[in-house]
Amino acid sequence: MVHPRLSSHPSLRLSAPGLASVIALPLTFALALASAQVGAAENGLQRYSPGVGGSDMTAPLVPGWYVQVPLVAYHASKIKGNDGKQATSATPVDAQGPVPAQPGLRSNIDIAADTYALLPRLTYLSAHRLLGANVGFTVMLPVMNRRANFTAAPNYAGTPYAGSAAGFQPLVTAGINARVDATQDGDQTGLGDLEISPVLHWEIGDHQAVTFAPTVVLPTGNYNVSRRVNTGYGNFYTFRPSVQYSFVGDGWDVGARTVLSFNTRNKDNGYYSGNMFNLDWQAMAFVSDNWRVGLQGYFVRQLSRDTQDLSGFTGTEIAQRNLRKEITSGNKSSVNAIGPAVGWLMNGGEMMVEGKFLREFGARNRTEGQAFWLTVSKPL
């Protein structure tokens, strides 16, 4: 199918779904793609980066080989608790040890988290049909840099604890699953986790299409259980089916992708990240033959609480790996985002360049930040 406004650009092909996870948005991430996050799910991360979809959700998909290269820069300076407010420590301590209980004595948790990621993806869609759908595959291996620094500022009612050092350092955040202390800080660069997926693409008439991509994510990234910040998500697998709907109209295009993530338990620390639901959407309008503008957003909800089981580890393993019980409340993470997007058809449709800015809001049990995306899509 050729877009009504792209009839003079038949060479343009845009990518299939089952798209990149980074960091989520997570530490977003998420990667996330991605994102640097702390909260529910292990280290606050999920193996899907909300916002990674874009042109592929609102443009025709035709058989052939093509490459897509999204680049993302995610920054978060807020970390929210279960009530949607700034996270605070449940047990403030100073250099002399725990602070005696005082009414209102807490520490605000501040974060400076950044993820920079390159997400090269190769996709092939064939003319062969199965169950009425064109059959293909897609593969992606991210390269990223993640950084995170956590600090705590005094936030109390009344007189500071006598003899306390300047500022308090938190042990455990209230309403957040992860510990937050100096050991959380980090700066890591390396490969992420490999994604592979078959693709089934149906043209269902009236300028509409549906695409199904049952993605499997493999633990190939750089990961060390004793570090909080890693480019890999952990020693576990993720099954991530996605269903995408696209309406490619005469001037207005809309698309949405629903994604479910099911994780196995991390073999290195017994952590099980709860199931996640993502909804990405985009609405675009052509303002000329080569330019289109619109809005994009996403909706993230964790469906099940995290669990952790250390019973399978010996005391020596726990000490060597610096393992600890990460679960304090099992809260679920959630966030929303919205922002502008603009796309440019270069050289008569031989390539598309898309940029967007997405700002998060309404976060619970994770970071809240913003991301800049730049994506290049080109047929081979």
N, C-alpha and C positions, 0 to 999 in steps of 0.2 A: 504494500500500500504506500502511495506517495502522498505526502501532505499537500492539501490543496494550494497552499502558499509556497510549496517547495517543488512544484512540478518542473521547474527549470533546474533543480538541483538533485537529480536522481542518485548521485553518488554518495549523498550524505546518509550515513548509517549511525545510529546511536545505540548505546549499550543495553544489554538485557539486565534484569534485576538479579537479586541475590547479591547485592553489592557489598562494598567493603565494610569491614568492622575495624575500628581503630581505637580508639579511645575514645569512644565514646565517649564515644564521648566519654570516654572514659577516659584515671588520674588525668567515656566520653567519651579520655577518653575520655572507648570508646570508645578510650579510647576513645565511638563513640566514636573517631573517630571516632579524630578522633577526640579525646577528651581526657582530662585528668580529674578523676572524681574520687570522693571518699564517701561511703555510705553503705546502703544495702547492696547486695551482691559483693563478691570478693573484691576488696579494695575499692568498692564502688564502681567496678568496671563491668561492662557487658560486651560481648563479641559482636556487636553491630553498632555502627556509628550513625546515629540519627542525623539526617541532613545530607548524607552522602548521595542519595538519589537526586536527580534533577532532570536534565534534558531527556534521559532515558525513559522517564515516566510520562513525558508529554510530547513525544515525537514518534514517527513511524519506525518500525523495526523490520528490516528486510534481510533476506539471506546474505551471508558473506562473512569475511573475517574483518575484525576491527579492533582497535585498541582504545582504551580510555585511561586517562591519567588525571585523577583528581589530586589536588594539593589542598591541605587544610592547615590552618593555624587556629588553635582553640586556646582560650585563656579564661580562667576562672579565678575570681578573688573573693567569692562568697561560698560558704558551705552551710547548708541548711539542715535543721533537725527535723524530727517527726512532726512538729507543729508548723513547719514552714518558716520558722524564724532562724536567725543566726545561731549556729550550734555553740553550746557552752560545755565546759568540762563538768563532770559530775563529782570529781574528786580532785580539787586543786592541790598542788604540792609546790613547795619551793625547794631551795637548796638544802634546807634543814629537814626535809621530809614532809609528810602530809600536814596540811593546815588544819587545826582544830575546827570542828563544826561551828559555823556562825551563820545566822540568818542572812540569806541573800548572797553569801560568799560563793562566787563562781568565776570562771575565766572564759572570756569570749575566744572562740577558735577562729583564727584567720588563716587563709590559705593563698598561696600564689602558685597556681598550677598551669602548666603550658604543655600542649602537645603539638608538634609539627610533624606532618606525615605526608609521604608520597605513596599513592595507592595504585600502582600500575596493574591494569586488568586487561586480559586477552579474552576475547569472546568470539565464538563461531556459531552461526545459525545456518543450518543446511536447508535445502529444498525438500529433504526427505520428511515424510509425515508419519506421525503416530497418534492415533486417536483424533485425527483431524488437525493436529498441531505440528508446526515446524519444530524439528528437533535440533538441539545444539548443546553447547557446554560453555562454561565460563570459569576462569581461574584468576586468582588475585593473590599477590604476596606483598604486604606493606613493608615500607622502610620508614622508621620514625625516630623521633627524639621526644622523650618525656621528661618533664621536670616538675618537681613539687617541693614546696617549703611550707611548713606549718609553724605557726606561732600562736601564742596565747597572751591576751592582754587582761589585766585585772578588771573585774566587773563585779563590784560588791556594794552592799549597803552598810554604812557604818564605818568604823575605824579599821584600817588594815590590821592583819594579824601582826602582833608585836614581834620584831626580829625577823620578819620575812624578807627575802631577797626581793629586788625590784622585779615585779612581774611574776606570774605563776605559770608553771608548765603543766598541761593537762595529762592525766593518765588515761581516762576514758571519756569520750564525749557523751553527753546526754542525748539519747534518741538516735545515736549513730552507731552502727555495728562495729566499726573499726576503731582500734586504738589510735590515738593521735599524740605523738611525742616526737622527740628529736630523731628517733630511728625511722620515722616516716619519710624524711627528706631524701631526695635523690635526683640524679640526672643520668639518664641512660639513653644510648643510641644503638639501634640495631634492627634486625629483621623482626617482623611480627608473625602472626599465625597464618598459615596457608589456608585459603578458601578454595574449594572446588565444588562444582555443581552442574548437573544436567539442566537443560533449559527446554521447556515446552511453551510454544507461543501460538496462540489461537487468534485469528482474525474473525471477529464475530459479527461483522457487518455494521453499516451505519457509522463508519469511521471509528469503530471501537475495537479494542484488542484486550486480551487477557494473557498474562505470562505467569508461569509457575516455575519456581526454582528451588528445589530441595537441597539447600547448601549444607555441606559438612565442613567444619572448621577443625583443623589439625593443630596440635600443640608443637609447632615448629619454631616459635619465636624464642628470643633470648629471655630466659626466665630463671630466677634464683629465688627459692622459697624464703630465704633469709632477708631478701630485699623487699621493700614496699613498692618501689618504682621499678617496673620492668617493661620491656617492649613486647614480650609475650604475656598472655593472660594467665597461664598456669598449665599444669600437667593434667589436663582434662580435655574432653572432646565436646563439641557443640553441634547439635542438629538444628538447623535453622530454615524451615520452609517459609517461603514467601509467595504471596499472590499479588499481582499487580494489575490494575485496571487503567486503561488509557482511552481517552476520547480525543481524537485529533480532528478538530473541526475546521471551519473556514474562518481563520483569524484567531479564534480562541481555542486553546488546548488545555485540558485538565488531566491530571493523573494522580493515583494514590497507590501506595504499597503497604500491605499489612505483613508483618513479620513476627513469627513466634520463635523463641530461642529456648531449647531444652539442653541442659548441661549434664554431663556426668560429674562425679565427685573428683576433686583434685587429689591425685594419689600422693602428692608431696605433703599435704597438711590436713587431709580429711575434710576439706571445706566443700560444701555443695551450694552453688549459687542458684537462687530461685529462678523459676521460669520468667521470661520477659515478653512483653507485647510492645511492638512499635508500629506506629502509623505515620508514614511520611506522605505529604501531599504537595502538589504544585499546580498553580494556575498561571498560564502565560498568554499574552496577546501580542500579535505582530503589529509593530508600529511602522515598519517599512519592509521591503523585500528581504533585508538582511538582518534586521534587528527585531527582537521581541523582549518584552518586559513583563514582570508579574510578581507574584508572591509565592513563598514556600514556607512550610512549617512542619513541625512534627509533634507527636504525642507519645510519651513513654510511660508505661506502667509496669511495675513488677507484680506478677500474678501470685507468686508463692514466696514464702519467707525462706531465708537462708538457714542452713543447718551446718553443724560441724561435729565430726566424730573423731576424737583423738585416741580412742580405745585400741586401735590397731597399731599404735606406735609405742616403742619401748621408751623408757626414761632416757636412755642414751640418745635415741633418735630425736626426741623432743629437745634435749639440750643442744645437740649438734646443729639442728636446724633452727634453733631459736623459736620453736613453735609455742603458740599460746592460744588460748581460747579467744577467738575473734568475735563471737556472737555475744552481744549484751542484751539485745531485745528482739532481734529478728525482724526489724522493721523493713518495710518495702519502700523502694525508691520510686520516684516519679518526677517528671519535668515536662514542660511544654516549650515550644519555640516558634517564632515567626520572623520573617524578614524579607527584604526585596531581592529579586533575582533579575539578571539581564543576560541575554544570549546573543551572540554574533555569529552569523554564517559567513565564514571566511572563504574567499576565492570561489564564489559561486556555489558554495555548499560542499566543497571538498573537505572542510573541517569545521567543527563548531567549538567556540570558546564561550564558556559560561562562568559568570561570577555571581556570588551571593554573600549576604551577610545575615546571619541568624542569631537572634538574641533569645536566651532562655529566660523563663519566668515560671513561678509557681513550683519551684523545686522542693522536694522533701527527701531527707536522708541521702543527700548527695550534693555535689557542687552545682552552682548556678553561674553560667558564664556566657560567652559569645564566641562565634566562629566565623572566620573568613574562608570561603571556598573558591578555588579556581580550577575549572575542569576543562580539559582538552579532549575531544572525541574525534577520531579520524579512521576512515576505512583503510585497510591495507591492500 
